[in-house]
Every structure is written in C-alpha cells, then in structure tokens.
Amino acid sequence: MEENKDVLKTDQPDCVLEIKDLSIRYDTDDARVYAVNGIDLKLKKQTTLGLVGETGAGKTTTVLSLLRLVPDPPGVITGGEILVNGNDVMKLSRKELSAMRGKEIAMIFQDPMTSLNPVMTVGDQIAESIMIHENVSKEEAFKMAQKMLETVGISGDRAVEYPHQFSGGMKQRVDIAIALACHPNILIADEPTTALDVTIQAQVLKLMKDLKDQFQTSMIMITHDLGIVARTCDEVAVMYAGRIVEEGTLEEIFKKTMHPYTEGLFNSLPNMKDRSSKLKPIKGLISDPTVDYQYCAFADRCPYASDKCWQEVPEKRYYSETHMVMCSAYDDPQFHIARGHENG
Amino acid sequence: MSKKTNAAAQPGRKTQGQLIWHQFKKNKGAVIGLIAFLAIVGLAIIALFIVDYDTQIAGMLIKDKLQKPSAAHIFGTDHLGRDVFLRVIYGAHYSLLIGFLGTGVSVLFGTLIGAVAGYFGGKLEWFIMRLVDVLMTIPTMLMATCVVAAFGISITNLILAIGISTAPHFARTARASVMTVRGNEYVEAAKAIGTNDFVIMFKHVMPNALSPIIVQATNRVATCIIAAASFSFLGLGVPSPLPEWGAMLSDAKPFMRTQPYLMIFPGLAIMITVLALNLIGDGLRDALDPKLKR
C-alpha cells in the first residue's frame, strides 16, 4: 500500500484527488440501494470538475464519501480507494479525519437556509472552523472570520448577526466563507446555487470562480444545470445510476458528445435558436437504484439500445487521453449519436 | 454592495431573546401568569426580611390560636397561634426551591442521557431508552417514597427523589428533539469542517433542541410543586415545623370543619403558583415555536 501511494505521488503530481473503483451502497431493512457502483475520478490541481446527473444518480453520495460523511448505518463503502492529497481517506483515524475535514477538503452545501446554525452568529460559525484547524485565540479567529466575510463581499460588521438576518444569497456567501476559511485545496460544491434565484446564482458562481483562483483551490461542482457547467467547469463527468458514463474536458462533452445519456441531457434543454421547437425529454424514469445492474442501466431509456446492452456492463472506451465513454453501441465503428456537434 | 446590506440590516436588529419576549408579550394569559409568579417570588423575598423565623414560624403563641382572619392576621392564625399569612409567604421558599431544583435535577439528568441516546443512536440508544422505560414503569410516588424511606426525610432527599423520578420524561423529550435537529444540514456542515461529536452535540445540536425541553420544564416545575406538597401532606416531605404548603394542609386537617381558612389559604397558594407556572409554560411554548412566528 505504502508503495502504491508513492507511485501515485510521483506519477501524478498534479492530481489532488483520486477515486479508484469506489462502490457505496445503502443497506436498509426493506431494500439494498446501490448508490455508487465502481467509479473512477481524478481531480487535477486548480481545475473544476463538474459532476452532472439526474437526482439519485449518486453524485452527493460520491462527494460525501470523500469526507467520510456517508451516514453509516445505512451507508456502506463496499470497495475502492479515495486518495486525498495522496492519503487514503478510508484508513484515516477519527482524529486525522477531523484534521482533514475543512482543512484539506471543504464543502459548500446545497441549501444555505438550512446549512447554517440558526442560534450561532455567522462570525462564530466561520471562526469555529478556523479555531479547529489553526492555532489561534478566539479573538483572532473572529477577526479572521470578519476578514473572510469581507472576502466574500459582506461587511465585517455583520459577523455578529444571526443567519436569519441574511438573505439567501448572503447566506450562501457565508457558507462559502466557512468552506474557504482554512484555505482547503479541494472545494466541493453540492448544487450550490439550486436554492437561489437566477440573478443571485450568477453572482455566487462568479464569486466562487474568483475565490477558487485566488485561493488556488481545486473544485468539484455538483449540478444538474448544464449552463452552470459550461460557465464554471474545466472537466465534466456525467453520472448515471452510480456510474460515470461519460467523462472528458468541457469541450469534449459539449462539442463531441458521445454517450446517448449525455445527448439526452442536452436535448432536454430548451433550444434558443428555434423557440417553437418542442423539448425532447429523456423518456422513462431514472433507473431503480435497488437493482444491482449487471448491464447498462440506461438501456431501457436509450433510443440506440441493442441486445448487447442488456447483456453486460459496457466497458470504458477512451477516445482521447481525457475523453471516456461507457457505451456498447460504439462496438460498431459506424455508430454515431443523432445530435449534431455544432449546437450546444 | 456592503453599504446597501448594512442599511437593510439596521431596522430589524433584534436578538433571539428580544424576539421571544416580543412573542411572549402577545399572550395575555402568559403575562398575567408571569406577573402572578413574580409577585409570589417577591413576597417570598420580602418574607425573608420581615418574618422572624424563631418566633413566628417555629414558635408558639397559644393565646392567639385559631383566630379568624382579621386586620392583625389577614389569613388568621393556626392551632399554635402562628400567623397563616406569614407562614404562607415564607413557605413559598420551600415550594419554589423544591419545584425548581427538582426540575433542575430532572432536566439535567434526563436531557443529558436523552441527548446522548438521540445523538449517537444505535446500541447505546437502545440501552439508555430501555433503562428509561424501566424507570417510567415505577410510579413517581412509589419511587420517591422509596428514596425518602432509604435516605431519610429532608429537603435534599425530596428534591433528588422528585428529580430522578421525573427525569425519564425529559430523556424522551430530549431524545426526540435531538433526533430531529441531528438531521439538519448544519450538523452535517459542522462535521464537514472537522468539528468533533462533543462540540457538535453541545454547540450545534443542544441549543436548537432546547425549546421543547424548556416548555416541558416550566410545566414540570408546577408538577414538582404539587408533588412536594403531596409528599409533605403525607409526612414524607418537608419536616415540621417548616411551613411548606403541603405540610400546612396536613397540619390543618383536624380543623377543616371549624377553621376552613387554614386549608383554603395554603391551598390557594399552591393553586395560584401552579396556574401561573402553567400559563407561563403555555406562553413560552407559543413564543418558542417557530411555526407561530409573526
């Protein structure tokens, strides 16, 4: 194991986070839910990776496992490795985990209305993180918290106020301040703008992008909004039923779309050029997560599905160093999806 | 940007306490309860200064015995010639002391074990809650009788007996409340920045889980006062000659037909105190309930 770590460190100096063959399931009394089924991911230094997929695809479970925050029980990590800055998260002790959370990886949560403690001032909440990880006094931590608030565009005087005195967009800024308080090198944003209205979304996204550059942070952005992906991400991984079905650079995913599911996602967006055209949603429902798919989980919704799709899990095909697709249809070298490559 | 937000924040600056008070004020019953309660506390404090314990509480003035209420003795005098009014207001100490400390013991033990059970869950929770279930099957009266019988009659033992026997109720409330708060995203967010379980429990979970416990505690004070009076009435509580209200009722039993005021005034004292506390409890419940805001 030790050897393995060294190899990683030397081979990929730019890689801050690596997930290898990670599987997570939830064992409840009435069902076994296969949330994540063997995914591989790499996050390069100072890049933003977009994790895209429908509700229930396993996006949140994946990122929670990076902090070992998957609720256990019922969550069980059944296999795989997670390397954060070269350290295997699965092997960390409680104390080491505590030291890592917030300091190396920090997380911005989906709903700023519920992710702040209503009975603590925002300054104290930012200072809490600083006090855990830095060796500073309470007063110093509070001063640093005020500075952090100013960094996210809120007056430092407001550090003594409670979350209910802030608007939604402001609260999300506070959330960002908490996450960045200890300058983590990996930032996870779990649908950070879903709960905000569109005008605030743009502000928050811009702020995150600016701060990411300022603090030289790498970021995983979970979203189901392809517009946000286009604006913020360098690389994109598309998840479906606990697997990454297509992965590549922003350009590869948007301009050279290969997987039928990714195509479906793009087709369900309104077409700005022809506004009278009908939306083309992906037919059917998201696959049943209690089934342990030993074939392509997307097969029953896929317009290109053939018999082969029902027989085995498609293998990974690489079309460039970065572009990976998991689809059996490409066995036929003539196969191409219907979506033209120019619109997007 | 920051200028704008500052201006917007100015008018509505209210602390949590001010908000609760604002809400509490709207409930007339609760305010009346609070006034009555403060009056009782005030009288109890005044009593400390104007009453001479040795002569007026523990002494005997046989020539004045069993007088009807008059200008000199507005509540009359008892069978040993002691002024009932002074005894009632002096007795408020014992009732309030037992009520609050008994509840305090109860809240402390109950909330602590309930919160631990609710927060950590699993086998620990199962074990604690079954223990609580067993404690709940023992009637309060029986339990307290056993404690007093084993350790002797004293105020401290009475407080412990009442406290321990009502603790299971708080354990249940605390557990349920902590379980709801535990699921909140800010608890997860606290974990995500590396906060340890101990800090999360006391800094993030408990303050948010307290309101049902506070409400239950206010009502429990009233119950404890009644329990204390009952024990004293049975001779298991505050030893004579201390003017605990229940003990006064007990002392007055033989004179019930001829001098009913001997029972009426301590009885009224118990009633008013309990009613006041219950009204306050109701007011607090409404004030602390976020669903009823505005």
Interface residues (C-beta under 8 A of the other chain):
Chain A: L67 L69 L97 S98 A99 M100 R101 G102 K103 A106 M107 F109 Q110 D111 T114 S115 L116 N117 P118 V119 M120 E128 S129 I132 H133 E150 G153 I154 S155 D157 R158 E161 Y162 Q165 M170 D175 I178 A179 A181 C182
Chain B: M1 S2 K3 T5 N6 A9 G12 R13 Q16 N184 E185 Y186 E188 A189 A190 K191 A192 I193 G194 T195 N196 K203 H204 P207 N208
